[in-house]
Amino acid sequence: MSTGFPDWTRAYLLIGSHEGELIPVYVDADGHLYAALQGEYEGELRTIALDDQGRISAFVIDSSDAWGQMLAVGNAELAVRLGAPIVYSQSGRVVFMETWKNGIQRVMLSKDGAGGKVELSPAYCESDGYSLKMVTGSTDYCYARCVFYLGQLPNTVIGFALSFMPETEYNWLEISVTIFDSEYKHLAKVILNHNQGKLQIVDGSGVAHDIASVWTGPLEETLFRYLKFTIDLTTHYYKSLFFDNVKYDISSFTYSCETNGATPRCWIGIKLTGREGYNDVGYIDNCIFTTNET
């Protein structure tokens, strides 16, 4: 697992050279950078134009690939490659990020039923060459599960995100965060319900609420679905829920919060529940836990 702050929270000093002199790039009173982006074309400096909403309209073009062919990246692909907010919510401080690059030593694995297993797999991945393959037991409602235990106790607005690729049909995928803070037991749960084709959250009384009708089954091999939710540990309410490139406001729902003086600790559970008579298969990648979410 890697820890630390994401790149977009780091501070940088930008310095440019003008007529042989190094000059710092300044910002205004609000910290905003003002600059004119120019490029040289046939000996002439040309300024990059903006559209009517102030966005850069441009293509990033590489000289050539390994076969000598010109490469051009369009705006949509560029946005995805850069992890733009429309696809990935990049907020909060990263507590951990698991891409399975260094194996499965930091996660607890369990399974139930005949043929169930949880293992590292190079078959499909979103990054770093591996994903976690979860195979459910063939008895009805048997599961495959992994649990992260965190050494840092969060105390603000937290978030958890992952990428999920179902290879077969299944019953549901369940993601839960459990936190003991010596005063309360916080329990938040999100369900990708394949039986009903619904994205759900479980409220403070244990009732599952449909948030949206979504496509939950396999689409294409290697296509991972993005799922993230955030909760506010100070108010005991959910905040937001992301599925693929859609954000849902779930701030009107409480999560389960009970008075409990147990020793402070935190863990995250990911559980795939399968169908009777099948060893259902799904892959998990890019698990990210954050604090100080906005």
C-alpha positions in Angstrom: 0.0 0.0 0.0 1.2 3.5 -0.7 0.4 6.5 1.5 0.6 10.2 1.5 -0.9 13.2 -0.2 -2.2 13.0 -3.8 -0.4 15.0 -6.4 -3.2 17.6 -6.7 -2.6 18.8 -3.1 1.1 19.5 -3.5 2.6 23.0 -3.7 5.0 23.9 -6.5 7.0 27.0 -7.3 6.8 27.8 -11.1 9.8 29.7 -12.5 10.1 30.8 -16.1 13.1 32.2 -18.0 12.8 35.5 -19.8 15.7 37.0 -21.7 18.1 34.9 -19.6 16.6 35.8 -16.3 14.6 33.4 -14.1 11.3 34.9 -13.0 8.8 33.3 -10.6 5.2 32.9 -11.8 2.9 34.8 -9.5 -0.7 34.3 -8.5 -3.5 36.7 -7.5 -4.8 37.3 -4.0 -7.0 34.2 -4.3 -4.2 32.0 -5.4 -5.3 31.8 -9.0 -2.7 31.6 -11.7 -3.1 33.8 -14.8 -1.0 32.9 -17.8 -1.1 33.0 -21.6 -0.2 29.7 -23.1 1.6 30.0 -26.4 3.2 27.7 -28.9 5.5 28.2 -31.8 4.3 27.3 -35.3 6.3 28.0 -38.4 8.3 30.6 -36.6 5.2 32.4 -35.2 4.0 32.4 -31.6 0.4 31.5 -31.3 -1.8 31.8 -28.2 -4.0 28.8 -27.2 -7.6 29.9 -27.4 -10.4 29.2 -24.9 -14.1 28.3 -25.7 -17.1 30.3 -24.4 -16.8 28.7 -21.0 -13.1 29.4 -20.5 -12.0 25.8 -21.3 -8.9 25.0 -23.4 -9.9 23.3 -26.6 -6.8 21.4 -27.8 -5.4 18.1 -28.8 -2.2 16.6 -27.4 -0.2 15.2 -30.2 2.9 13.0 -30.0 5.4 12.9 -32.8 5.0 9.2 -33.6 4.6 5.8 -32.0 6.9 2.8 -32.3 5.7 2.2 -35.9 6.3 5.8 -37.0 2.6 6.7 -37.0 1.3 10.1 -35.7 -0.5 9.9 -32.3 -3.3 12.3 -31.4 -5.2 12.2 -28.1 -8.7 13.8 -28.2 -10.2 15.9 -25.4 -12.4 13.2 -24.0 -9.5 10.6 -23.8 -7.2 13.2 -22.4 -9.7 14.0 -19.6 -9.9 10.3 -18.7 -6.2 9.8 -18.8 -5.7 12.7 -16.4 -8.3 11.3 -14.0 -10.6 14.3 -14.5 -13.3 14.8 -11.8 -16.0 13.9 -14.2 -14.8 10.3 -14.0 -12.9 10.2 -10.7 -13.6 12.2 -7.6 -10.1 13.6 -6.6 -10.8 15.1 -3.2 -9.5 14.5 0.3 -6.2 13.2 1.7 -5.2 9.7 0.7 -4.8 7.4 3.7 -4.0 4.4 1.5 -4.2 3.3 -2.1 -4.1 -0.4 -3.0 -3.4 -1.5 -6.5 -2.1 -5.0 -5.6 1.3 -4.2 -7.0 3.0 -5.5 -3.9 0.8 -8.6 -3.3 -1.9 -9.3 -0.8 0.0 -9.2 2.5 -1.9 -6.2 3.9 -5.5 -7.5 3.5 -7.5 -10.3 5.2 -9.2 -12.7 2.7 -12.1 -15.1 3.3 -14.6 -17.1 1.3 -17.6 -19.4 1.9 -18.9 -22.4 0.0 -17.6 -24.9 -2.5 -15.1 -23.5 -5.0 -14.9 -20.1 -3.4 -11.5 -18.3 -3.4 -9.9 -14.9 -3.2 -6.5 -14.4 -4.9 -4.2 -12.1 -6.8 -4.8 -12.3 -10.5 -3.0 -10.9 -13.6 -6.0 -11.7 -15.8 -7.5 -8.2 -15.6 -6.4 -5.0 -14.0 -6.9 -1.3 -14.1 -3.3 -0.4 -13.0 -0.1 -2.0 -11.9 -0.7 -5.4 -13.6 -2.9 -7.1 -11.0 -6.3 -7.1 -9.5 -8.0 -9.1 -6.7 -10.0 -12.0 -8.1 -13.0 -12.9 -5.9 -14.8 -16.2 -6.6 -18.0 -17.0 -4.6 -18.9 -20.4 -3.4 -21.5 -22.3 -5.4 -24.0 -22.6 -2.5 -26.7 -19.9 -2.6 -25.7 -16.6 -1.0 -22.1 -17.7 -0.4 -19.5 -15.0 -0.7 -15.9 -14.0 -1.3 -14.6 -11.2 0.9 -11.6 -9.0 1.7 -11.1 -6.7 4.6 -8.6 -3.8 5.1 -7.6 -2.9 8.6 -6.4 0.7 8.9 -3.8 1.9 11.4 -4.9 5.6 11.1 -8.3 6.5 12.7 -10.1 9.1 10.6 -12.2 11.7 12.3 -13.6 13.9 9.5 -15.4 13.4 6.3 -14.1 10.2 4.8 -14.4 8.5 1.4 -13.8 5.0 -0.1 -13.5 4.2 -3.8 -12.8 1.1 -5.8 -13.0 -0.2 -9.3 -15.1 -3.4 -9.9 -15.3 -5.7 -12.9 -17.9 -8.5 -12.8 -16.9 -11.4 -15.1 -20.1 -13.3 -14.5 -23.6 -12.6 -13.1 -23.8 -12.4 -9.3 -26.2 -11.4 -6.5 -24.7 -8.2 -5.1 -21.4 -6.4 -4.2 -21.4 -4.9 -0.8 -18.9 -2.3 0.5 -18.8 -1.3 4.2 -16.8 1.0 6.4 -16.7 0.3 10.2 -15.1 2.7 12.6 -14.9 2.6 16.4 -13.8 6.0 17.8 -14.1 5.1 21.6 -17.5 6.9 21.7 -19.4 5.5 18.7 -19.5 2.6 16.3 -19.9 4.0 12.8 -21.2 1.6 10.1 -21.9 2.7 6.5 -22.8 0.3 3.7 -23.2 0.6 -0.1 -24.7 -2.2 -2.2 -24.5 -2.7 -6.0 -27.5 -5.0 -6.2 -27.4 -7.0 -9.4 -30.6 -8.9 -8.5 -32.6 -5.6 -8.6 -30.4 -3.6 -10.9 -30.1 -0.9 -8.2 -27.4 1.1 -6.5 -28.3 1.2 -2.8 -27.2 2.6 0.6 -28.2 1.2 4.0 -29.5 3.8 6.5 -29.1 4.2 10.2 -32.0 1.8 10.9 -30.7 -0.9 8.6 -33.1 -0.2 5.7 -31.7 -0.4 2.1 -32.7 2.5 0.0 -32.6 2.6 -3.8 -30.5 5.5 -5.0 -30.5 4.8 -8.7 -31.3 2.2 -11.4 -27.9 1.2 -12.9 -26.4 -1.4 -15.1 -24.7 -3.8 -12.7 -23.7 -6.8 -14.7 -20.8 -7.6 -17.0 -20.5 -5.2 -20.0 -17.2 -6.0 -21.7 -14.1 -7.8 -20.5 -11.5 -5.5 -19.0 -14.2 -2.8 -18.3 -14.0 -1.7 -14.7 -16.8 0.2 -13.0 -16.0 3.0 -10.6 -17.7 3.2 -7.2 -17.2 5.7 -4.4 -19.0 7.0 -1.3 -18.3 9.6 1.4 -19.7 10.0 4.9 -19.4 12.7 7.6 -18.3 11.2 10.9 -19.2 14.4 12.7 -22.9 14.5 11.6 -23.4 10.7 11.1 -24.8 11.3 7.6 -23.8 10.1 4.2 -22.6 12.8 1.8 -22.2 11.6 -1.8 -22.2 8.5 -3.9 -20.4 8.0 -7.3 -21.0 5.3 -9.8 -19.0 5.6 -13.0 -19.3 9.2 -14.1 -22.5 10.1 -12.1 -22.6 11.7 -8.7 -25.6 11.2 -6.4 -26.4 13.4 -3.4 -27.2 11.0 -0.4 -26.8 13.6 2.3 -30.4 13.2 3.6 -29.6 9.6 4.8 -28.0 8.7 8.1 -25.7 5.7 8.4 -25.7 3.4 11.4 -24.1 5.1 14.5 -24.4 3.5 17.9 -22.9 4.5 21.3 -19.9 2.2 21.8 -16.8 2.7 23.9 -14.7 0.0 22.2 -11.1 0.4 21.4 -10.6 2.8 18.4 -10.1 0.9 15.2 -11.2 1.0 11.5 -11.8 -1.5 8.8 -13.2 -1.7 5.3 -15.0 -4.7 3.9 -15.6 -5.7 0.3 -18.0 -8.6 -0.2 -19.2 -10.3 -3.4 -22.2 -12.6 -2.9 -23.0 -15.2 -5.5 -25.8 -17.3 -6.8 -26.7 -20.9 -6.0 -25.0 -23.4 -8.3 -22.4 -20.9 -9.6 -19.0 -19.8 -8.8 -19.5 -16.1 -9.6 -16.4 -14.1 -10.4 -15.5 -10.4 -9.9 -12.3 -8.4 -9.9 -11.4 -5.5 -7.5 -8.7 -2.8 -8.2 -7.6 0.7 -7.2 -9.0 0.8 -3.7 -8.6 4.3 -2.2 -9.4 5.5 1.3 -9.4 9.2 2.0 -10.0 11.7 4.8 -10.8 15.4 4.8 -13.3 15.0 1.9 -15.1 18.1 0.7 
